[in-house]
């Protein structure tokens, strides 16, 4: 079981992803609606994995990935993007993201992304 922080400006998307993560046996320990909140919550909670939306107000996901990785180079961040954002996904990976999940979320893909990065204790 991983401790996960969900970052997305759409409350509905956070709810959908949280339900999937809970179904897969993971614990959502924090949520954030933008990159500023994500950076603050990451420092407070130190989750095992972060799911990060790309397009958000105040601070976008790519900038948030950079800031989190600067403070914790071992941070495990999976980007979440809508179809058609391939260029931004490449930029996110260069910023330090470890994987990406395309919206709308599919349980199998979420599980696949987590399985690669979650270490069973």
N, C-alpha and C positions, 0 to 999 in steps of 0.2 A: 504494500500500500504506500502510495506517495502522497506527500502533502503538496497540494497544488494551489497556486494563485491564478485566478481568472481575471484578465484585463480586457474589457470591451466596453465601448461607450453605450452599447445597446443592452439595456437590462434584460430584454427577452433572450438575447443570445447568451448572456451569462447564465440565465436560468436553464436554457436548453443544455448548455455544455456542463453545468453543474450536475444536472440529472444524469447525464451520460457518465460522467466521472464517478459519481456515487454508485451507479449501477456496475461499474467496472471495479468497484472496491477501493477507490481512492477517496481521500479526504480533501475537501476544498477548505483551505484555512484562511483565505482572504480573497476579496474581490476589489477591483478598481475600475473606474469609469474613464480614466485617461492616463497618460504617461506620467504626469506629475504625481498622481495618487499611487501609481504602480511603483515608482521609485521609492516613495516614502514607505509604502506597505511592505515592499521587498526587504528593506532594511529592518523593519520591525519584526516580520514573521519568518524570514529566511526559509521560504518554501523549497521543496526539492525540485519542482518544475513550475514554470510560468507559461501560461498560454496568453499570447499577446496579439491583440488586434493591430492591424497596420494603421488604419485611418481613424484617428480620434482627435477631439478638440484639445486645446491647451498644449499637449505634447504628443506627437504621433508615436506609433509603436517602434519605428526604427530608431528614433532619437532615444526613446526609453530603453531599448535594448543596449544601445551604446553606453548610456549612463549606468545601467545596472551592471554591465560587463566591466566597466571601469572600476566600480566599487567591489565587484566580486567576479573575477575572471572565470570562476568555476560555475557560474549561474547557467542553468539549463532552461533555455527559452524556446518554446515552439510558437511560431507565428501562425496567426489565423488570418486568412484573406478571402476576399470575394473573388469570384472568377474574373479573369482579365487583369489581375494585378501581378502578373508574372515578373515584370521588371522590378517591382517593389520587393518581391520575394527574394530575388537575387541580391538586392541591396541589403535586405534584412539578414541574409546568410553572411554576407561580407561583414555586417555589423556584429555578428556573433550568434545569431539564431542557429539552433541545431536541426530544426526540421520545420515543416509547415503543414497546416491542415486547411483545406479549402472549404469555405462556407457554400451551401448549407452543410452543417456537420453531419457526418455519417459515423455511426457507432464503431463500425469495423475499422475505419481509417483512424479515428481517435485512438482506439485500442492499439493499432499497429504503431502509431507514432510513439505512444507511451512505452510500449513493450521494448522498443529499441533503447530507451534511455532510463527506464526505472530499474534500479537494481533491487532484487529481492533480498531482504534482510532476514 
